[in-house]
């Protein structure tokens, strides 16, 4: 899903039931959801993230 803030940060925090930091521009997160569990607060688990910065800055 691609989206804009603040809605995406709010959705991320709701799905993971965490005090998640606001997602920065160009960052990405991967969430794990169980296919038979209804989509509710706290039903997702953060599995990966990238903050938009190069991994090997010059």
Secondary structure, DSSP 8 states (H G I E B T S, - for coil): ----TTHHHHHHHHHHTS------TT-EEEEE--TTS---TT--EEEEEE-SS-SS--
